Amino acid sequence: MIMTRISPATEPDYEALVIQAQQVIAQHRHSKAGLEQTTILFYRSNFARLLRQNEEMLNAVDKQILTPEQADLVQRPAAKATHYINRRSYSFGLCETIEELFAALEACAREGGTSEAREILHRLRHYLDALACVPYDGHRQHLHQGRRSTYEAHPTKPPRLKAGGKGDLGRLPADWRDRVWHAQHPESVYRDGLAVLWATGARPEEIHRSVTLQRLDDEICIRIEGIKTHGGRYGQPWRETWIAADDHPAACHLAELLARDIREVRVPCAKSFSAGLGALWDRIRGRRRVRVSAYSWRHQYAADLKRGGFDSGEIAMALGHASDVTQRHYGAALQSKGTGGVRITQVRAARDVAATAPGRIAALRDRGSPRPDDQDGA
């Protein structure tokens, strides 16, 4: 709605204009009675702001900086909530202005001010025409929702795919985890967390809370306190993943931490940890446009386990699930890269998969994920 400036014009039909103004005022008073005082004050202040903005837009149109369509404050694309608030503010402010002008017109009629009354009639017609241009969508509950229009507040945008999903694994190179590991700075505060993520496929929030390490002979125990348990009713409140302390980069790094008597790993922020891994991959991905997050490691971890021959219950326990249903949403066996997996020897968890019996110990017979030196990726 572009509110044009008032200019001299022919005298409008007085009676039709008065009847139209009276109808608008009656509807406005009825609608206003159902509004809270804070809403009324907001509509007034927002209407005043929009009028100032409208004047700036009109000046831009005069200077041919904007076209009238671009300067239209109501039709111009905006956030959906802002769009409808501006509509109602316009409608409310215009109705109040019409009510004030009608009161001034009645005063002029009593005093006999013909020239002043003519100017008020011009302004009254102007504001009534402006009110008729305010659009509305759907079934109008009251006057201040505007008038019918097919305009959409903002264009529909395609949904943005979530980074690190299962579908992204097929587009990643076979050595993407090794590339991210070697690209990360050795002194990064997230390096310890990345080693745990690579070895266990833990959730970023679990690594943020705390992960404890323990060394026993040629194995490393990684204990994870589970999340998404809803007070211990669901999921695995805790789980322990035992990996072989071999020459795998993640296993070597965890062994170095234990050698320095560091038995706890924690990342400062789960979201920054995941976003940082994605940003690191963006710098080294080249032409590949696939996105990566911390959950990419979790999906790849599940894919390697499925390729390694683990059954659904063992995979669910390794991922921290109490049911073997959820693991189906993680990486598929065909998405395993055949390299970069950590050899898992056993997993302990608080609950049996799909049951509530505590303390099950599942020996995984050292089948492990494929080792980097395997030629066929089996």
C-alpha positions in Angstrom: 0.0 0.0 0.0 1.5 3.3 -1.2 -0.2 6.2 0.6 -0.1 8.9 -2.0 0.2 12.6 -1.0 -2.9 14.6 -0.8 -3.5 16.9 -3.7 -6.5 19.1 -4.8 -9.2 17.2 -6.5 -12.8 17.4 -7.3 -15.2 17.4 -4.4 -16.2 13.8 -3.6 -19.8 12.6 -3.1 -20.4 13.8 0.4 -23.2 11.4 1.4 -21.6 8.2 0.1 -18.3 9.2 1.7 -20.0 9.9 5.1 -21.9 6.5 5.0 -18.7 4.7 4.2 -16.8 6.4 7.0 -19.5 5.6 9.5 -19.4 1.9 8.6 -15.7 1.8 9.0 -15.8 3.6 12.3 -18.5 1.2 13.7 -16.5 -1.8 12.7 -13.3 -0.3 14.1 -14.9 0.4 17.5 -16.3 -3.1 17.6 -12.9 -4.7 16.8 -11.0 -2.4 19.1 -13.2 -3.5 22.1 -11.6 -6.9 21.9 -8.0 -5.7 21.9 -5.8 -5.3 25.0 -4.4 -1.9 25.7 -0.8 -3.0 25.1 -1.8 -4.2 21.6 -3.5 -0.9 20.9 -0.4 1.0 21.9 1.8 -1.2 19.8 -0.4 -0.8 16.7 -0.2 3.0 17.1 3.5 3.1 17.5 4.1 0.7 14.6 1.7 2.6 12.4 3.6 5.8 13.1 6.9 4.1 12.2 5.4 2.7 9.0 4.2 6.2 8.0 7.7 7.5 8.4 9.1 4.6 6.4 6.4 5.2 3.7 7.5 8.8 3.3 11.1 7.6 2.7 9.8 5.1 0.1 7.8 7.8 -1.7 10.9 10.0 -1.9 12.8 7.1 -3.3 10.1 6.6 -6.0 10.2 10.4 -6.8 14.0 10.1 -7.4 13.4 6.9 -9.4 15.5 4.9 -7.0 12.7 2.4 -6.4 9.6 1.5 -8.4 6.2 1.8 -6.8 6.0 -2.0 -6.5 9.4 -2.2 -4.7 8.4 0.6 -2.4 5.1 -1.1 -1.3 5.4 -1.6 2.4 2.6 -4.2 2.7 3.3 -6.2 -0.5 7.1 -6.2 -0.1 8.4 -9.6 1.0 9.2 -9.8 4.7 9.2 -12.3 7.5 5.8 -13.9 7.8 5.1 -12.6 11.4 6.2 -9.1 10.5 4.1 -9.1 7.4 0.9 -9.8 9.2 1.7 -7.4 12.1 2.3 -4.6 9.6 -1.0 -5.4 8.0 -2.9 -5.1 11.2 -1.0 -2.0 12.3 -1.9 -0.3 9.0 -5.5 -1.2 9.2 -5.8 -0.1 12.9 -3.9 3.2 12.3 -6.0 4.0 9.2 -9.2 3.4 11.0 -8.2 5.6 13.9 -7.2 8.3 11.5 -10.6 8.0 9.7 -12.3 8.3 13.0 -10.4 11.5 13.9 -11.0 13.0 10.5 -14.8 12.2 10.7 -14.9 14.0 14.1 -13.1 17.0 12.6 -15.6 17.0 9.7 -18.5 17.0 12.0 -17.0 20.0 13.9 -16.5 21.9 10.6 -20.1 21.2 9.6 -21.3 22.7 12.9 -19.1 25.7 12.5 -19.7 26.2 8.8 -16.0 25.9 7.7 -16.6 25.0 4.0 -13.0 25.2 2.7 -11.6 23.3 5.7 -14.4 20.7 5.4 -13.5 20.2 1.7 -9.8 19.5 2.6 -10.9 17.0 5.3 -13.2 15.3 2.7 -10.2 14.9 0.4 -8.1 13.4 3.2 -11.0 11.1 4.3 -11.4 9.7 0.8 -7.7 9.2 0.6 -7.5 7.2 3.9 -10.6 5.1 3.0 -9.0 4.2 -0.4 -5.8 3.3 1.4 -7.8 1.1 3.9 -9.4 -0.8 1.0 -5.9 -1.7 -0.3 -4.8 -3.4 2.9 -4.9 -7.2 2.0 -5.8 -10.1 4.2 -5.7 -13.9 3.9 -8.2 -16.6 5.0 -11.3 -16.0 7.0 -11.2 -12.5 8.6 -12.2 -12.5 12.3 -12.3 -8.7 12.6 -11.6 -5.6 10.7 -8.0 -5.2 11.6 -7.0 -8.4 9.8 -7.2 -6.5 6.5 -9.0 -7.3 3.3 -8.8 -10.3 0.9 -5.6 -10.8 -1.1 -3.8 -13.7 -2.8 -0.4 -12.2 -1.9 2.0 -14.6 -0.1 4.0 -13.1 2.7 7.3 -14.6 1.5 8.2 -17.1 -1.3 8.5 -20.7 -0.4 12.1 -21.9 -0.1 13.2 -25.5 -0.6 14.0 -27.2 2.7 17.7 -27.2 3.6 19.2 -30.6 4.0 20.6 -31.4 7.4 24.4 -31.7 7.4 26.0 -35.1 8.2 23.0 -37.2 7.3 23.0 -40.9 6.2 22.5 -39.9 2.6 25.8 -37.9 2.5 28.1 -40.9 3.2 27.9 -42.2 -0.4 29.4 -38.9 -1.7 32.3 -38.8 0.7 35.8 -40.2 -0.3 37.0 -43.4 1.3 39.6 -41.6 3.4 37.5 -38.5 4.5 38.0 -39.2 8.2 41.8 -39.5 7.8 41.8 -36.3 5.9 39.9 -34.4 8.5 42.1 -35.9 11.3 45.3 -34.8 9.6 43.9 -31.4 8.7 43.0 -30.6 12.2 45.6 -28.7 14.3 47.5 -31.0 16.7 46.8 -28.6 19.5 43.1 -28.2 18.8 40.8 -28.4 21.9 38.6 -30.7 19.9 41.3 -33.2 18.9 40.7 -35.5 21.9 36.9 -35.4 21.3 37.5 -36.2 17.6 39.5 -39.3 18.6 36.6 -40.5 20.9 34.1 -39.7 18.1 36.1 -41.7 15.6 36.4 -44.7 18.0 32.9 -44.8 19.3 30.5 -42.8 17.1 29.3 -41.0 20.3 26.9 -38.1 20.1 28.6 -34.7 20.4 26.6 -33.9 23.5 27.9 -37.1 25.2 31.5 -36.0 24.5 30.7 -32.6 25.8 29.4 -34.0 29.1 32.3 -36.3 29.8 34.0 -39.5 28.5 36.3 -41.5 30.7 39.2 -43.7 29.5 40.8 -46.8 31.0 43.7 -49.0 29.8 43.9 -52.7 30.2 46.7 -54.7 28.5 46.3 -54.1 24.8 42.8 -52.6 25.0 41.3 -49.2 25.8 38.0 -48.9 27.5 35.9 -45.8 26.6 33.0 -45.2 29.0 30.2 -42.9 27.8 27.4 -41.5 29.9 24.3 -41.7 27.6 21.9 -38.9 26.8 18.3 -39.1 25.6 17.5 -41.5 28.4 14.7 -39.4 29.9 15.8 -40.1 33.5 17.0 -43.6 32.8 13.7 -44.9 31.3 15.0 -45.1 27.7 18.2 -45.6 25.8 21.5 -46.7 27.5 22.4 -44.7 30.7 25.9 -45.8 30.1 28.0 -47.9 27.8 31.6 -49.0 27.5 33.3 -49.6 24.2 36.6 -51.6 24.2 38.9 -51.0 21.3 42.3 -52.5 20.3 45.2 -50.3 21.2 46.8 -50.7 17.7 48.2 -48.3 15.2 44.9 -46.7 14.3 45.2 -42.8 14.6 42.3 -42.5 17.1 43.5 -45.5 19.2 47.1 -44.1 19.2 45.9 -40.7 20.4 43.8 -42.2 23.2 46.7 -44.3 24.3 48.9 -41.2 24.4 46.3 -39.5 26.6 46.4 -42.5 29.0 50.2 -42.5 29.0 50.0 -38.9 30.2 47.5 -40.0 32.9 44.6 -38.2 31.2 41.5 -40.3 31.8 38.7 -37.8 30.9 37.9 -36.3 27.6 35.4 -33.4 27.2 34.8 -30.9 24.4 33.9 -27.3 25.5 30.7 -27.0 23.3 28.9 -29.7 21.4 27.6 -27.4 18.7 30.9 -25.7 18.1 32.5 -29.1 18.0 30.2 -30.3 15.2 30.2 -27.0 13.3 34.0 -26.9 13.5 34.4 -30.3 11.9 32.0 -29.2 9.1 34.0 -26.0 8.6 37.3 -28.0 8.5 35.9 -30.3 5.9 34.7 -27.4 3.8 38.3 -26.2 3.6 39.6 -29.5 2.3 36.7 -30.9 0.3 37.7 -29.4 -3.0 34.9 -29.9 -5.6 32.8 -32.1 -3.4 29.8 -30.2 -2.1 28.7 -32.7 0.5 28.4 -31.3 4.0 29.8 -32.9 7.1 29.1 -32.7 10.9 29.9 -34.8 13.9 27.0 -37.1 13.1 28.8 -38.0 9.8 31.2 -39.9 12.0 28.3 -41.6 13.8 26.7 -42.7 10.6 30.0 -43.9 9.2 30.7 -45.8 12.4 27.4 -47.6 12.1 28.1 -48.4 8.4 31.5 -49.9 9.3 29.9 -52.1 12.0 27.2 -53.3 9.6 29.9 -54.1 7.0 31.9 -55.9 9.7 29.2 -58.4 10.3 27.8 -57.3 13.6 24.1 -58.1 14.3 21.5 -55.4 14.9 21.6 -55.8 18.7 25.3 -55.4 18.9 25.2 -52.3 16.7 22.4 -50.8 18.8 24.3 -51.3 22.0 27.5 -49.7 20.5 25.4 -46.7 19.4 23.8 -46.4 22.9 20.3 -47.6 21.9 18.1 -49.9 24.0 16.3 -51.1 20.9 17.6 -52.5 17.6 15.1 -50.4 15.7 16.8 -47.0 15.7 20.1 -48.3 14.3 18.4 -48.9 11.0 18.3 -45.1 10.4 22.1 -45.0 10.5 24.7 -45.8 7.8 24.2 -48.9 5.6 26.8 -51.6 5.0 27.2 -50.5 1.4 28.3 -47.0 2.6 31.2 -48.4 4.5 34.5 -47.2 3.1 36.5 -50.3 3.9 39.1 -48.3 5.7 39.6 -46.1 8.8 37.5 -48.2 11.2 38.6 -48.9 14.8 38.8 -52.5 15.9 36.2 -53.1 18.6 36.7 -56.0 21.0 33.7 -55.8 23.3 30.8 -53.5 24.4 29.2 -53.2 27.8 25.9 -51.3 28.4 23.5 -50.7 31.2 20.7 -52.6 29.5 20.1 -55.4 27.2 18.9 -54.3 23.8 15.1 -54.2 23.6 14.9 -55.2 27.3 15.6 -53.7 30.7 17.9 -56.3 32.3 21.0 -54.4 33.6 24.6 -55.2 33.2 24.7 -57.3 30.0 28.2 -57.8 28.6 28.4 -58.6 24.9 31.7 -60.1 23.7 32.0 -59.1 20.0 34.6 -61.7 19.2 37.0 -59.1 17.9 35.4 -58.9 14.5 35.9 -55.2 14.5 35.6 -52.7 11.7 37.8 -53.2 8.6 41.4 -52.2 9.2 43.2 -49.7 7.0 45.7 -52.4 5.8 42.9 -54.6 4.4 43.2 -54.7 0.6 39.6 -55.7 -0.2 37.9 -53.5 2.4 36.3 -56.6 4.0 
